Amino acid sequence: MSLEIVNVYQSLLGIYGDQGNGKVLLKRAQWRGIDATLTQVEPGQPLPDTGDIFLLGGGEDGAQTSAVRALKADGGLHRAVDRGAVVFAVCAGYQVLGHSFGVGDADELREGLGLLDVTTTRGPKRAVGEVLHRWTAPGAQAGDDAWLTGFENHGGYTHLGADATPLARREIGVGNADDGTEGAVQGKVVGTYPHGPILPRNPALADWLLQLALDHELDPLPSPEHDALRRDRLAAVRR
Ligand SMILES: NC(=O)CC[C@H](N)C(=O)O
């Protein structure tokens, strides 16, 4: 069994250490004996048509505009979604997957990739701080694994259309648009706001993405150190 994970344009979409999401997926796959690889692709290089999971991270307004231009020219992300690959995108990456997003104080409209039924416009106040969300979308885990922690830092507020389902219910923070929802799921395309990076802080979410890509259930991977770290982060955000 093999798995190709692709970090997309981390020079543009990789602030706040979001490239760590790829390392977590790689390790959690390898620890289960899966022959996994992590590839870095930068603008100008083609996205591999063999990728199973594509990862996009956070970025500045200008960088996300450049990323969308390069991704449209490449076309590989659309092909990936058409053949059933997983796309997991954080913050700016999440916004560029939508139909459109606004940039700068003037909220200038930019066309997105249209891979998620969401649109993003500037919100009334920048969303900054530690967040806590309750995972509710398909694949949501029970018990403590359903709590998603991370931190958000975004000026754009994202509104979901009928084809997208919220990933989670907002408990603490702004989430999508201060409307009680966080993130979006549409088929195997998943967008969310939290950095951290989010996957080391929420290993159950990482395992769900692996299962989506591999199309089968994975056995749990007990890790007392990670459980302790998670308990710490959950207690900190609740304080
Ligand atoms: N942290 C980010 O990725 C920021 C995304 C976007 N530039 C915004 O401010 O909304």
The ligand as an SDF file (V2000), in Angstrom:
LIG
                    3D

 10  9  0  0  0  0  0  0  0  0999 V2000
   -3.6750   33.2160    8.1190 N   0  0  0  0  0  0  0  0  0  0  0  0
   -4.0130   33.2930    6.8410 C   0  0  0  0  0  0  0  0  0  0  0  0
   -3.8060   32.3740    6.0670 O   0  0  0  0  0  0  0  0  0  0  0  0
   -4.6270   34.5830    6.3560 C   0  0  0  0  0  0  0  0  0  0  0  0
   -5.5480   34.3850    5.1840 C   0  0  0  0  0  0  0  0  0  0  0  0
   -6.0260   35.6990    4.5780 C   0  0  0  0  0  0  0  0  0  0  0  0
   -4.9190   36.4250    4.0330 N   0  0  0  0  0  0  0  0  0  0  0  0
   -6.8360   36.4750    5.6010 C   0  0  0  0  0  0  0  0  0  0  0  0
   -6.3320   37.3320    6.2830 O   0  0  0  0  0  0  0  0  0  0  0  0
   -8.0080   36.2290    5.7210 O   0  0  0  0  0  0  0  0  0  0  0  0
  1  2  1  0
  2  3  2  0
  2  4  1  0
  4  5  1  0
  5  6  1  0
  6  7  1  0
  6  8  1  0
  8  9  2  0
  8 10  1  0
M  END
$$$$
